[in-house]
C-alpha cells in the first residue's frame, strides 16, 4: 500500500528568499535611457518617478514575451493601486514619448483603455535597469508570497498545489555561463534572445516571477526558456535534472474534445488513425511523411495555426485538411458554435492543466512530498534521482486519461 503523507507547504522558503531582495531586474528600452539616470522628472508641472515609468514598460514587455500578444487592457483601478493617483501622468508621458499607443478608448461598463507597445520599443536595444524603488519592491514581495490571490476564482488549480509549485521554483538553479554562451552563439531572433536572456538573469538572481492564467496554465521564468537550456542547464537543489513530457500534447487532448463533442461529426476511421498517431507520438512525423513539409518545427507551427487560428484557408489549413478532413471541419464548427476562435486553445490548455496539476502533481505532492517539480506546460522537470517515480506516476495518469 502506498503511504500518503500530509503535505505542508514550506512557504517560509519563499518568504526568506524574497524578503532579502534589495532590487528588481527590469527591461530598460533605449527610449527610457535618459529617464533611468534620474530619480524623478517633471511632466506637465508634476513630478513623476522614473522607476514607475520603467516598471510600467517592463511589465508590458514581459507580458508581450510571455503571451506573444501586443494588446494590453490597462485598468485605471489597478494602475492607481500600484502607481498612485498620478498614474494617468505616467501613461500620458509614455504615449507622448511614443512608447505606448492608445488603440481603444475606455467605454464605461464595457472595456478599459487598450494600449500597445510601439514597435521601436521591443525591436530596439533593450538593456537592464536595477529598480530599487522601495514601494515597488514591497509590492513585488507581497505579490510573490500571496499565492492565494492568483486568480483563485477563475483558475482551476487547487491552492495547496499552487503553493507547492511556487515553493519549488525557488529551489531551481541555472548554469548561468553555459546558458548565456548558448544564447550568444545560437539565437538570431531579438525577441527570443531578449526574453531568454532576461529569464536566465532572473533565475540566476532568484528574481522569480509567475502567473496562473484563467485557463489553468502556470507561466514562469522557466516556461519561456529555450528547450536546450531547460534540458541542459537547470539544477534542483544543486542536482542534475531530467524533463518528462507529453508527446504532441495539444493534438492528443483534441481526442478528448472530439470524444465528448463530436464523434458523430467525424469519420471513425480517420479519428482512429488520428488517435493512434497522437497516442504513440507519431502525429508530427505522419504529417511530414505525407506532405511537402519536412521540418518538424514547421509542422508544429502549422498545427497550432489550425488549432488556435481563425481557419482562413491557407497552406496550414490546406495541409491539415488534406490529411484529416472531417477533424478539420469539426475544429471549425466547434469554434463557430462557441463564438470564439480562441475557445479551442483555452479548452485544450484546461484539459492539459487538469491532468498535469490536479492529478499528476497532486499525487507526487501527497505521496512523495520531498520531490520538487518544475512544470513547463505539458512537461515536468525533476531531479534525475526521482525520474523513475515521477515517470511512473506521469504514465499512470496518461494511460488512464487516454486508455493506452
C-alpha positions in Angstrom: 0.0 0.0 0.0 1.3 3.5 -0.9 1.8 5.7 2.1 0.1 9.1 1.7 1.9 11.7 3.8 0.5 15.1 4.8 1.8 17.9 2.6 2.8 21.0 4.5 3.7 23.9 2.1 7.1 25.3 3.1 6.3 28.9 2.1 8.8 30.1 4.6 11.5 29.3 2.0 9.7 31.7 -0.5 9.5 34.4 2.2 13.1 34.0 3.1 14.3 34.3 -0.5 12.0 37.2 -1.3 12.4 39.2 1.9 16.2 39.6 1.3 15.8 41.2 -2.1 17.0 44.7 -2.5 16.0 45.3 -6.1 14.2 44.0 -9.2 15.9 43.4 -12.5 13.9 45.0 -15.3 13.9 45.7 -19.0 15.1 49.1 -20.0 14.3 50.1 -23.6 16.6 52.7 -25.1 13.7 55.2 -25.2 13.9 55.4 -21.4 17.7 55.5 -21.0 17.7 59.2 -20.1 15.0 58.8 -17.6 16.8 56.0 -15.9 19.7 58.3 -14.9 17.5 60.4 -12.6 15.0 59.5 -9.8 12.3 61.9 -10.9 11.3 64.0 -13.9 8.8 66.9 -14.2 6.0 66.4 -16.7 3.2 68.9 -17.1 4.3 70.6 -13.8 4.0 67.3 -11.9 6.9 65.3 -10.6 6.8 61.6 -11.6 9.2 58.7 -10.7 11.5 57.3 -13.4 11.3 53.9 -11.5 7.5 53.8 -12.1 7.8 54.6 -15.8 10.3 51.9 -16.3 8.3 49.4 -14.2 5.2 50.0 -16.4 7.1 49.4 -19.6 9.0 46.5 -18.2 5.8 44.7 -17.3 4.3 45.2 -20.7 7.4 44.0 -22.4 7.4 40.9 -20.2 3.7 40.2 -20.9 4.5 40.6 -24.6 7.2 38.0 -24.4 5.1 35.6 -22.3 1.9 35.8 -24.4 3.3 36.9 -27.7 0.4 39.4 -27.8 0.9 43.2 -28.0 -2.5 44.2 -26.7 -2.9 45.4 -23.1 -6.0 46.3 -21.2 -4.8 48.9 -18.6 -7.3 49.2 -15.7 -7.3 52.6 -14.0 -8.1 50.9 -10.7 -5.0 48.6 -10.9 -2.8 51.4 -12.1 -3.9 53.7 -9.3 -3.4 51.0 -6.7 0.2 50.4 -7.9 1.4 53.8 -9.0 -0.8 56.2 -7.0 -3.3 58.9 -8.0 -0.9 60.3 -10.6 -0.9 57.1 -12.7 -2.5 59.0 -15.6 0.5 61.2 -15.9 2.8 58.2 -16.3 0.6 56.7 -19.1 0.3 60.1 -20.8 4.0 60.5 -20.7 4.7 57.1 -22.3 2.1 57.9 -25.0 3.7 61.3 -25.8 7.2 59.6 -25.8 5.9 57.2 -28.5 6.4 54.2 -26.2 2.7 53.4 -25.8 -0.1 53.8 -28.3 -3.7 54.1 -27.4 -5.8 51.8 -29.7 -9.2 51.7 -27.9 -10.7 54.3 -25.6 -12.5 53.5 -22.3 -16.2 52.8 -22.6 -18.0 52.8 -19.2 -19.3 49.3 -18.3 -17.7 47.8 -21.4 -13.9 48.0 -21.5 -10.8 49.6 -20.1 -8.4 51.6 -22.2 -6.4 49.3 -24.6 -2.8 50.1 -25.5 0.0 48.5 -27.4 3.8 49.0 -27.3 5.2 50.9 -30.2 7.3 48.6 -32.3 10.5 50.5 -31.8 10.4 49.6 -28.1 10.7 45.8 -28.5 12.7 45.7 -31.7 15.2 48.2 -30.4 18.0 47.8 -27.9 16.9 46.6 -24.5 19.3 46.8 -21.6 18.8 46.2 -17.8 17.6 48.5 -15.1 18.1 47.8 -11.4 14.9 49.0 -9.9 15.4 49.6 -6.1 12.2 51.7 -5.5 11.1 50.6 -2.0 7.3 50.9 -2.8 7.6 48.7 -5.9 9.8 46.2 -4.2 7.4 45.8 -1.3 4.5 45.2 -3.8 6.6 42.6 -5.6 7.4 40.8 -2.4 3.7 40.8 -1.4 2.6 39.6 -4.8 5.0 36.7 -4.8 4.2 35.4 -1.4 0.4 35.9 -1.5 -0.2 32.9 -3.8 -3.8 32.7 -2.7 -4.6 35.9 -4.7 -3.5 34.5 -8.0 -6.8 34.1 -9.9 -8.4 32.0 -7.2 -11.9 32.4 -8.7 -11.1 31.5 -12.2 -8.0 29.2 -12.1 -8.8 25.5 -11.5 -5.5 24.5 -9.8 -6.0 23.7 -6.1 -4.4 26.1 -3.7 -2.1 23.6 -2.0 -0.8 22.6 -5.4 -0.2 26.2 -6.3 1.8 26.7 -3.1 4.0 23.7 -3.9 4.6 24.8 -7.4 5.7 28.3 -6.4 7.8 27.0 -3.5 9.6 24.6 -5.8 10.5 27.4 -8.2 12.8 28.9 -5.6 14.8 25.6 -5.4 15.8 25.7 -9.1 19.3 27.0 -10.1 20.8 27.6 -13.5 24.1 27.2 -15.1 24.4 30.9 -15.9 27.6 30.8 -18.0 26.5 27.9 -20.2 23.1 29.4 -20.8 24.4 32.7 -21.9 27.0 31.0 -24.1 24.2 29.1 -25.8 22.1 32.2 -26.3 25.0 34.3 -27.6 26.2 31.7 -30.0 22.9 30.4 -31.5 20.0 32.9 -31.3 19.4 35.4 -34.0 15.8 36.5 -33.3 15.9 39.6 -31.0 12.6 38.8 -29.2 13.6 35.2 -28.4 17.0 36.3 -27.3 15.8 39.1 -25.1 13.2 37.1 -23.2 15.6 34.2 -22.7 18.5 36.3 -21.5 16.2 38.1 -19.1 14.8 34.8 -17.7 18.3 33.4 -17.3 19.5 36.5 -15.4 16.4 36.5 -13.2 16.7 32.8 -12.3 20.3 33.3 -11.5 19.4 36.2 -9.3 16.4 34.3 -7.7 14.1 37.0 -9.1 11.2 34.6 -9.7 8.0 35.7 -11.5 4.9 33.5 -12.0 1.3 33.8 -13.2 -1.6 31.3 -13.1 -3.8 32.2 -16.0 -7.5 31.8 -16.3 -7.2 28.6 -18.4 -5.0 26.5 -16.0 -1.5 27.3 -17.2 1.4 28.4 -15.0 3.7 30.9 -16.6 7.1 31.5 -15.1 10.7 32.5 -15.8 11.2 28.9 -16.9 8.3 28.5 -19.4 9.9 30.9 -21.9 13.3 29.3 -21.8 14.7 27.5 -24.9 14.5 23.8 -24.7 18.3 23.4 -24.7 18.6 25.5 -21.5 15.8 23.6 -19.8 17.3 20.2 -20.6 20.9 21.0 -20.0 21.3 24.0 -17.7 18.8 23.6 -14.8 19.5 22.1 -11.4 17.1 21.4 -8.5 18.7 21.8 -5.1 22.1 21.5 -6.7 21.4 18.3 -8.6 21.0 17.4 -12.3 17.5 17.3 -13.7 15.5 15.5 -16.4 12.4 16.6 -18.3 9.4 14.3 -18.9 6.8 15.4 -21.3 3.6 14.5 -23.2 4.3 13.9 -26.9 2.2 16.1 -29.2 0.2 17.3 -26.2 -2.3 19.7 -27.8 -3.2 17.3 -30.7 -3.6 14.5 -28.2 -6.0 16.4 -26.0 -8.1 17.2 -29.0 -9.1 13.5 -28.9 -10.9 14.2 -25.6 -12.9 17.0 -27.1 -13.9 15.0 -30.1 -14.9 12.1 -27.9 -17.1 14.3 -25.8 -18.4 16.6 -28.5 -18.0 15.3 -32.0 -17.7 11.5 -32.6 -20.8 11.7 -34.7 -19.3 14.5 -36.7 -16.0 12.9 -37.8 -15.1 9.8 -39.8 -14.4 7.0 -37.3 -11.6 5.5 -39.4 -10.0 9.0 -39.7 -10.4 9.6 -35.9 -8.9 6.2 -35.1 -5.9 6.9 -37.2 -5.6 10.4 -35.6 -5.9 9.0 -32.1 -3.3 6.3 -32.8 -0.8 8.8 -34.1 -1.2 11.2 -31.2 -1.1 8.5 -28.5 2.0 7.0 -30.0 3.7 10.3 -30.5 3.9 9.9 -34.3 1.5 12.7 -35.3 4.0 15.2 -36.5 6.1 12.6 -38.3 3.0 11.4 -40.1 2.3 14.9 -41.5 6.0 15.2 -42.6 5.7 11.8 -44.3 2.5 12.8 -46.1 3.1 16.4 -47.1 5.8 18.6 -48.7 6.8 19.8 -45.2 9.9 18.0 -43.8 10.7 20.2 -40.8 9.1 19.2 -37.5 9.2 22.8 -36.2 7.2 24.0 -39.2 4.7 21.1 -38.8 4.1 22.1 -35.2 3.6 25.7 -36.2 1.2 24.5 -38.9 -0.8 22.5 -36.4 -1.0 25.4 -33.9 -2.3 27.7 -36.6 -5.1 25.3 -37.4 -5.9 24.7 -33.7 -5.6 28.3 -32.4 -6.2 30.4 -35.5 -9.3 31.7 -37.4 -9.1 29.0 -40.0 -9.0 31.1 -43.1 -7.9 29.0 -46.0 -4.1 29.0 -46.2 -1.3 26.5 -46.6 -1.5 25.4 -42.9 -5.2 24.7 -43.2 -4.9 23.0 -46.6 -2.2 20.6 -45.4 -4.1 19.6 -42.3 -7.5 19.4 -44.1 -6.0 17.1 -46.8 -4.9 14.6 -44.1 -7.8 14.9 -41.6 -10.7 16.5 -43.5 -13.5 15.7 -41.0 -11.4 16.6 -38.0 -10.6 19.9 -39.6 -14.3 20.5 -40.2 -15.0 19.7 -36.6 -12.4 22.2 -35.4 -14.0 24.9 -37.5 -17.6 24.1 -36.4 -16.5 23.8 -32.7 -15.1 27.3 -32.7 -18.1 28.7 -34.6 -20.7 27.1 -32.3 -19.0 28.6 -29.2 -18.5 32.0 -30.9 -14.8 32.5 -30.4 -11.9 31.0 -32.4 -9.7 31.1 -29.2 -12.0 28.7 -27.3 -10.3 25.6 -28.6 -6.9 26.7 -27.3 -8.4 27.5 -23.9 -10.2 24.2 -23.6 -7.1 22.2 -24.6 -5.0 24.1 -22.1 -7.6 23.5 -19.4 -7.6 19.7 -20.1 -3.8 19.6 -20.1 -3.6 21.6 -16.8 -6.1 19.4 -15.1 -4.0 16.3 -15.9 -0.7 17.8 -15.0 -1.6 19.7 -11.9 -4.7 18.2 -10.3 -3.7 14.6 -10.9 0.0 14.0 -11.5 1.4 16.8 -9.4 -1.2 16.2 -6.7 -0.2 12.6 -6.2 3.5 13.4 -6.2 2.8 16.2 -3.6 1.0 13.9 -1.2 2.8 10.6 -1.7 6.4 12.0 -2.3 6.4 15.5 -0.8 10.2 15.5 -0.8 10.2 15.6 -4.7 10.5 19.0 -6.1 8.9 19.6 -9.5 9.2 22.3 -12.1 6.4 22.4 -14.7 6.6 23.8 -18.3 3.0 23.4 -19.5 2.9 19.8 -20.8 6.2 18.7 -19.2 7.7 18.1 -15.7 11.3 18.6 -14.7 12.6 16.8 -11.6 16.0 15.6 -10.2 17.4 12.7 -12.1 17.3 10.5 -9.0 13.5 10.8 -8.9 12.9 10.1 -12.6 11.5 6.6 -12.2 9.0 7.6 -9.6 7.8 10.7 -11.4 7.7 8.9 -14.8 5.6 6.0 -13.3 3.0 8.5 -11.9 3.1 10.5 -15.1 2.5 7.5 -17.3 -0.2 6.1 -15.0 -2.4 9.1 -15.4 -1.7 9.5 -19.0 -2.7 5.8 -19.6 -5.9 6.4 -17.5 -6.7 9.6 -19.5 -6.3 8.1 -23.0 -6.8 4.3 -22.4 -3.2 3.4 -23.6 
